[in-house]
Amino acid sequence: MRKFSFTGIILSLFIAVSCQDENGGQQQAGAAAFPVIEVPQRTVTGFTSYPASIEGKVNSAVRAKVPGYITQVLVDEGQKVRKGQTLFKLETESLSQDAGAAQANVQAAQVEVNKLEPLVEKGIISPVQLETAKARLEQAKAGYNSIAASIGYANIKSPIDGSIGAINFREGALVSPGDPTPLTVVSDIDEVFAFFSMNERDYLDFIQNAEGENIAEKIENFPPVELQLVNGEIYSEKGEIQTVTGQVDPTTGTVGFRAVFPNPNGILVSGNSGRIRIPITYESVPVVPQSASFEQQGIVYVYGVQGDSLAVSVPIEVIDRVQNLIVVGAGLEPGDKIVAQGVGKLRNNTPISPQPMAFDSIAQQRKPVFK
């Protein structure tokens, strides 16, 4: 029978425990390694966004004041124009003929007045006849001036400085003052308006949290806003909220806002769309990376680390999601340890082997949602 040395057995156990400690210090056999971070306290800025429509600061429809055929279109779409610049010319041949006849009537009436004046002075005829002739002269002049104005109206001019929109009629088209579609629209786009709406709840939160004693002061203290374009890019210029309707639309349950944006390069034009982004700053709040969270039945959870080796699901209150971070309202405190990644592989009360990681090394791995 072979004999075992008691001292040898003790030495073998010591070597085995030492090897286990050197291979990761696992406290429980088979526990998987997971990255663990401490919950920090940060100041972050998030954004609420709302669909917006863009319009030039001034949009002036250009219409014909007299009927006629277009003989010339002197501008092109997108062209910059000045107030008073001629945009369209209408056919004036028939008007010119009418003007000639009207001018002849003026001359005839003037001759009649000139003939009667000395006769009145000599008492040969009654002054009433002269006054009647003078009235006919004024009537003839009014008729001529009306036709002359119509000839002037045939030169259709820009009412404002701005940029030409779509040109809806070309040479040869018959136009008139009653046309429902304008010849074009001239827009002043050195600055543009962004119109958007908030629901009643957001409106009340926004107004109540703004600084100021009254609506006018609150509007003045609104933070600068951003415009996200349809391609996802953030417009380079900051905007300013100028007006609030102050009334809830009964059909939509929303309140209208108007913001103004500088447009020095003319990038924005009437008809553009986008999203207004209003900043919200959270001061010194607990945050966790979104990779640390999961959701069940509408409740958001993270896995807290209990006793340095046990992953326990913890429900949290989500105030906002900023970039790839979750702003936590309740459920966690700064300094708490949580599992940072791989939460889909865990279940409540799962033993783990924690691998401490720096918070930023986890939080910066994902591309931010907002720039």
MARKOLZA-608477 format. One line per 3 residues: their letters; for each residue x, y, z of C-alpha. Coordinates in steps of 0.1 Angstrom, whole numbers. Example, Ala and Ser with C-alpha at 12.3 -4.5 7.8 and 13.67 -1.06 7.14 Angstrom:
<rs>
AS> 123:-45:78 ~ 137:-11:71
</rs>
This chain:
<rs>
MRK> 0:0:0 ~ 13:34:-10 ~ 17:60:17
FSF> 8:97:11 ~ 26:125:28 ~ 3:149:47
TGI> 29:177:41 ~ 28:171:3 ~ -10:174:2
ILS> -9:207:20 ~ 18:220:-4 ~ -3:209:-35
LFI> -34:228:-22 ~ -13:260:-16 ~ 1:258:-52
AVS> -34:253:-67 ~ -48:283:-48 ~ -18:305:-58
CQD> -23:296:-95 ~ -60:305:-93 ~ -52:339:-78
ENG> -26:346:-105 ~ -52:338:-133 ~ -76:366:-124
GQQ> -84:362:-87 ~ -118:346:-95 ~ -139:344:-64
QAG> -163:318:-79 ~ -154:290:-103 ~ -167:297:-138
AAA> -176:334:-132 ~ -173:354:-165 ~ -154:386:-167
FPV> -174:418:-173 ~ -162:455:-175 ~ -173:475:-144
IEV> -173:512:-140 ~ -182:537:-113 ~ -211:560:-119
PQR> -198:595:-123 ~ -215:629:-118 ~ -214:651:-149
TVT> -229:683:-163 ~ -243:675:-197 ~ -263:694:-223
GFT> -291:676:-241 ~ -316:688:-268 ~ -353:686:-274
SYP> -361:689:-311 ~ -392:698:-330 ~ -400:698:-368
ASI> -396:732:-384 ~ -405:749:-417 ~ -382:776:-431
EGK> -394:808:-448 ~ -377:840:-459 ~ -381:869:-435
VNS> -402:886:-463 ~ -420:867:-490 ~ -436:889:-516
AVR> -458:875:-543 ~ -453:892:-577 ~ -486:896:-597
AKV> -497:914:-628 ~ -516:946:-622 ~ -530:946:-658
PGY> -539:918:-682 ~ -515:911:-710 ~ -491:887:-727
ITQ> -456:883:-713 ~ -431:896:-738 ~ -400:894:-717
VLV> -388:876:-685 ~ -358:896:-674 ~ -346:875:-644
DEG> -339:838:-636 ~ -348:816:-606 ~ -326:822:-576
QKV> -313:855:-589 ~ -307:884:-564 ~ -328:915:-573
RKG> -333:950:-559 ~ -365:968:-551 ~ -379:984:-582
QTL> -359:962:-606 ~ -380:952:-637 ~ -387:915:-637
FKL> -413:910:-664 ~ -426:930:-694 ~ -461:927:-708
ETE> -473:935:-744 ~ -484:972:-745 ~ -492:977:-782
SLS> -530:981:-777 ~ -524:1002:-746 ~ -501:1025:-766
QDA> -529:1030:-792 ~ -554:1038:-764 ~ -529:1062:-750
GAA> -526:1080:-783 ~ -563:1084:-785 ~ -565:1096:-749
QAN> -538:1122:-755 ~ -557:1135:-785 ~ -587:1139:-764
VQA> -567:1159:-739 ~ -554:1182:-766 ~ -589:1188:-781
AQV> -603:1196:-746 ~ -574:1220:-740 ~ -581:1238:-773
EVN> -617:1242:-763 ~ -607:1257:-730 ~ -583:1281:-746
KLE> -610:1292:-771 ~ -636:1299:-744 ~ -614:1318:-719
PLV> -612:1351:-739 ~ -649:1349:-747 ~ -657:1347:-710
EKG> -634:1377:-703 ~ -653:1398:-729 ~ -686:1387:-715
IIS> -697:1371:-747 ~ -705:1337:-732 ~ -714:1325:-697
PVQ> -686:1313:-673 ~ -706:1281:-670 ~ -696:1271:-705
LET> -659:1276:-696 ~ -662:1255:-664 ~ -679:1227:-684
AKA> -650:1228:-708 ~ -624:1227:-680 ~ -643:1197:-665
RLE> -640:1179:-698 ~ -603:1187:-699 ~ -597:1171:-665
QAK> -617:1141:-675 ~ -596:1136:-706 ~ -564:1140:-686
AGY> -576:1114:-660 ~ -583:1090:-689 ~ -549:1095:-703
NSI> -532:1091:-669 ~ -550:1058:-663 ~ -538:1044:-696
AAS> -503:1057:-690 ~ -503:1040:-656 ~ -514:1007:-672
IGY> -485:1010:-696 ~ -462:1015:-665 ~ -478:985:-649
ANI> -468:964:-679 ~ -433:967:-666 ~ -436:944:-635
KSP> -411:953:-609 ~ -397:937:-577 ~ -415:950:-546
IDG> -385:942:-523 ~ -348:933:-522 ~ -345:896:-523
SIG> -341:864:-543 ~ -364:852:-571 ~ -383:820:-565
AIN> -399:797:-591 ~ -410:815:-622 ~ -445:802:-630
FRE> -451:820:-663 ~ -428:825:-693 ~ -429:845:-726
GAL> -462:843:-744 ~ -483:835:-714 ~ -514:855:-708
VSP> -516:868:-673 ~ -540:890:-653 ~ -545:904:-618
GDP> -570:876:-610 ~ -545:847:-615 ~ -544:825:-584
TPL> -507:817:-591 ~ -482:846:-588 ~ -457:852:-616
TVV> -430:845:-589 ~ -422:851:-553 ~ -394:874:-542
SDI> -379:864:-508 ~ -357:883:-485 ~ -335:855:-471
DEV> -307:874:-455 ~ -325:862:-424 ~ -349:833:-423
FAF> -378:824:-400 ~ -381:788:-386 ~ -417:780:-375
FSM> -423:752:-351 ~ -448:740:-325 ~ -447:725:-290
NER> -473:705:-274 ~ -490:720:-244 ~ -470:701:-218
DYL> -436:710:-233 ~ -447:746:-237 ~ -456:749:-200
DFI> -423:732:-189 ~ -403:755:-213 ~ -420:787:-202
QNA> -420:779:-165 ~ -382:770:-165 ~ -373:801:-185
EGE> -359:831:-165 ~ -381:862:-163 ~ -411:877:-147
NIA> -433:877:-177 ~ -436:862:-212 ~ -416:891:-228
EKI> -387:886:-204 ~ -388:849:-207 ~ -386:851:-246
ENF> -357:875:-243 ~ -339:850:-220 ~ -345:819:-241
PPV> -313:802:-250 ~ -299:802:-285 ~ -313:773:-306
ELQ> -299:751:-333 ~ -313:740:-367 ~ -307:704:-378
LVN> -310:702:-416 ~ -327:673:-434 ~ -293:658:-442
GEI> -286:655:-405 ~ -260:683:-404 ~ -263:711:-378
YSE> -266:746:-394 ~ -236:767:-386 ~ -255:797:-374
KGE> -273:799:-340 ~ -309:810:-340 ~ -330:831:-316
IQT> -366:825:-306 ~ -385:857:-312 ~ -422:851:-307
VTG> -446:827:-291 ~ -483:827:-301 ~ -493:823:-265
QVD> -524:804:-275 ~ -530:767:-277 ~ -543:756:-311
PTT> -576:737:-303 ~ -572:715:-333 ~ -536:704:-327
GTV> -531:711:-290 ~ -499:729:-298 ~ -484:764:-293
GFR> -466:781:-322 ~ -430:795:-320 ~ -409:815:-344
AVF> -371:816:-344 ~ -349:837:-367 ~ -316:825:-381
PNP> -289:846:-400 ~ -284:833:-435 ~ -252:851:-447
NGI> -244:825:-474 ~ -279:820:-486 ~ -279:782:-477
LVS> -314:784:-464 ~ -343:792:-487 ~ -381:794:-483
GNS> -395:759:-483 ~ -366:742:-465 ~ -375:720:-435
GRI> -355:708:-405 ~ -357:704:-368 ~ -352:731:-341
RIP> -330:719:-313 ~ -335:736:-279 ~ -307:730:-254
ITY> -313:717:-219 ~ -284:716:-194 ~ -283:691:-165
ESV> -260:702:-137 ~ -240:676:-118 ~ -262:645:-124
PVV> -254:608:-124 ~ -249:594:-159 ~ -244:560:-173
PQS> -235:548:-208 ~ -264:534:-228 ~ -244:502:-233
ASF> -249:496:-196 ~ -287:496:-198 ~ -315:473:-209
EQQ> -353:476:-209 ~ -380:452:-198 ~ -417:461:-199
GIV> -410:498:-203 ~ -386:499:-173 ~ -349:507:-178
YVY> -324:487:-158 ~ -287:484:-152 ~ -267:457:-134
GVQ> -252:469:-102 ~ -223:451:-87 ~ -231:437:-52
GDS> -204:425:-30 ~ -178:429:-58 ~ -189:397:-75
LAV> -227:396:-80 ~ -246:414:-108 ~ -279:426:-96
SVP> -305:443:-118 ~ -314:478:-106 ~ -343:499:-121
IEV> -334:535:-129 ~ -353:566:-137 ~ -343:581:-171
IDR> -345:619:-172 ~ -330:622:-207 ~ -307:606:-232
VQN> -278:628:-242 ~ -254:616:-269 ~ -247:580:-258
LIV> -253:587:-221 ~ -284:583:-199 ~ -291:610:-174
VGA> -303:592:-142 ~ -329:607:-120 ~ -332:579:-94
GLE> -319:544:-87 ~ -282:551:-87 ~ -258:574:-69
PGD> -224:587:-79 ~ -197:561:-70 ~ -220:531:-75
KIV> -204:503:-95 ~ -223:489:-125 ~ -216:465:-154
AQG> -207:486:-184 ~ -211:463:-213 ~ -224:428:-222
VGK> -256:432:-201 ~ -275:411:-226 ~ -255:380:-214
LRN> -265:385:-177 ~ -294:376:-155 ~ -303:389:-121
NTP> -279:377:-93 ~ -254:364:-118 ~ -218:359:-104
ISP> -192:378:-123 ~ -156:386:-123 ~ -154:424:-123
QPM> -129:441:-146 ~ -126:477:-135 ~ -126:502:-164
AFD> -124:540:-168 ~ -158:555:-174 ~ -147:575:-204
SIA> -131:545:-221 ~ -166:530:-222 ~ -187:561:-228
QQR> -166:573:-258 ~ -167:540:-277 ~ -200:548:-295
KPV> -205:576:-320 ~ -226:604:-304 ~ -261:609:-316
FK> -258:647:-315 ~ -227:667:-325
</rs>
